[in-house]
Amino acid sequence: MNEWSTEEDNLESKSSRKREMHELQRLAEQLAAAKPNLWQELNLGANLHKALDDCQKITAREAKRRHMQYLGKLIRAEDIEQIRALLEAQSSSSLDHQRQFAEVEHWRAKLLTEPSSLTEFVNHYQCTDLQSLRQALKNTPIKEGQPELNSQASKKLFKLLKAIILN
């Protein structure tokens, strides 16, 4: 063995370093796409925080690509695991929110098209405010067999169902 073989064993390959840099760049893209109030939770460095603010202003494709590379470089100095965990928590809470919204929307459509499903809803969610629920259903206008989802009464029904389902 020569003196160079021991140094080569300790060095990372260029391909693995590039994969790692691309991963950090993707993480930076996710962080840039997140809401700015999330950035405060992470206690990011001043340079990274300013670069994320600047990223919101960049519209040119190539400039955005270069800036993402810069963000990937800056993110190396931060706690990457904390950033990943927070972004993961945010995306899972977003999925939960979408599921809840879909469930409320499903019940609103079902209650408006099938009035007999009211008892099923009441039994499923142990609804105690039956009178206001019936009133909201009655007030929602229906044109040509389809409920008007943009009416004030329909929005009120949605809020009422959301309060019942999420509590």
C-alpha positions in Angstrom: 0.0 0.0 0.0 1.1 3.5 -0.7 0.6 6.7 1.3 -2.3 7.8 -1.0 -4.6 4.8 -0.3 -5.2 5.8 3.3 -6.3 9.3 2.3 -8.6 7.9 -0.4 -10.3 5.6 2.1 -11.3 8.6 4.2 -12.6 10.8 1.4 -16.2 10.7 0.2 -16.8 10.1 -3.4 -17.8 13.1 -5.6 -21.1 11.4 -6.5 -22.1 11.0 -2.9 -21.3 14.6 -2.1 -23.3 15.7 -5.1 -26.3 13.6 -4.0 -26.1 15.1 -0.6 -25.9 18.6 -2.0 -29.0 17.9 -4.2 -30.9 16.6 -1.2 -30.0 19.8 0.8 -31.1 21.9 -2.2 -34.5 20.0 -2.3 -34.8 20.6 1.4 -34.1 24.3 0.8 -36.8 24.4 -1.9 -39.3 22.9 0.5 -38.3 25.4 3.2 -38.6 28.3 0.7 -42.1 27.1 -0.3 -43.2 27.0 3.4 -44.8 29.9 5.2 -42.4 32.5 6.7 -43.8 32.0 10.2 -42.3 28.5 10.0 -38.9 30.0 9.5 -39.1 31.8 12.9 -39.8 28.4 14.6 -36.6 27.1 13.3 -34.3 29.8 14.6 -32.4 30.0 11.3 -29.2 32.0 10.8 -29.5 35.6 9.6 -28.0 34.8 6.2 -30.4 31.9 5.5 -33.4 33.9 6.7 -32.5 36.8 4.4 -31.9 34.4 1.5 -35.3 32.8 2.1 -36.9 36.3 2.1 -35.0 37.1 -1.1 -36.2 33.9 -2.7 -39.8 35.1 -2.5 -38.9 38.0 -4.7 -37.1 36.1 -7.4 -39.2 35.2 -10.5 -36.7 34.4 -13.2 -36.2 30.7 -13.7 -32.4 30.6 -13.9 -32.0 33.1 -11.1 -34.3 31.0 -8.9 -32.2 27.9 -9.7 -29.0 29.6 -8.7 -30.6 31.0 -5.6 -31.7 27.5 -4.6 -28.1 26.3 -4.9 -27.1 29.1 -2.6 -29.8 28.2 -0.1 -28.6 24.6 -0.3 -25.1 25.9 0.6 -26.4 28.0 3.5 -28.6 25.2 4.9 -25.5 23.1 5.6 -24.7 25.2 8.6 -28.2 24.7 10.1 -29.7 21.8 12.0 -31.0 19.7 9.1 -32.8 17.1 11.2 -34.8 19.8 12.9 -35.8 21.4 9.6 -36.8 18.0 8.1 -38.9 17.2 11.2 -40.7 20.5 11.1 -41.4 20.3 7.4 -42.7 16.7 7.8 -45.0 17.8 10.6 -46.3 20.7 8.5 -47.0 18.5 5.5 -48.8 15.9 7.6 -50.9 18.5 9.3 -51.8 19.9 5.9 -52.9 16.4 4.8 -55.0 16.1 8.0 -56.6 19.5 7.2 -57.4 18.4 3.7 -59.0 15.2 5.0 -61.1 17.1 7.5 -62.2 19.6 4.8 -63.2 16.7 2.5 -65.2 15.1 5.3 -67.1 18.3 6.1 -67.7 18.9 2.4 -69.0 15.3 2.0 -71.4 15.7 4.8 -72.7 19.1 3.6 -73.4 17.6 0.1 -75.0 14.5 1.6 -77.2 16.4 4.0 -78.4 18.8 1.3 -79.1 16.1 -1.3 -80.4 13.4 1.1 -82.4 14.9 4.0 -82.8 11.4 5.5 -79.1 11.3 6.2 -79.5 13.8 9.1 -80.2 11.0 11.6 -77.1 9.2 10.5 -75.0 12.4 10.9 -76.6 13.1 14.4 -75.9 9.5 15.5 -72.4 9.5 14.1 -71.2 12.8 15.7 -73.6 13.0 18.7 -74.8 16.4 17.6 -76.5 18.3 20.4 -77.5 21.4 18.4 -80.0 19.7 16.2 -82.3 22.8 15.8 -79.6 25.1 14.4 -78.5 22.3 12.1 -82.0 21.8 10.7 -82.4 25.5 10.3 -79.2 25.8 8.4 -80.2 23.0 6.1 -83.6 24.6 5.5 -82.1 28.0 4.7 -79.6 26.7 2.1 -81.1 27.4 -1.4 -81.4 24.6 -3.9 -81.7 25.4 -7.6 -82.5 22.7 -10.1 -81.8 20.0 -7.6 -78.3 21.2 -6.8 -77.5 23.2 -3.6 -75.9 26.6 -4.1 -72.6 26.2 -2.4 -71.6 29.8 -2.7 -74.6 31.2 -0.9 -74.3 32.7 2.6 -76.6 30.0 4.1 -74.4 27.2 2.6 -71.3 28.8 4.0 -73.0 29.0 7.4 -73.9 25.4 7.2 -70.3 24.5 6.3 -69.1 26.3 9.4 -71.6 24.6 11.6 -70.7 21.2 10.3 -67.0 21.9 10.7 -67.6 22.9 14.3 -69.6 19.7 15.0 -67.2 17.4 13.2 -63.9 18.8 14.5 -65.1 18.9 18.2 
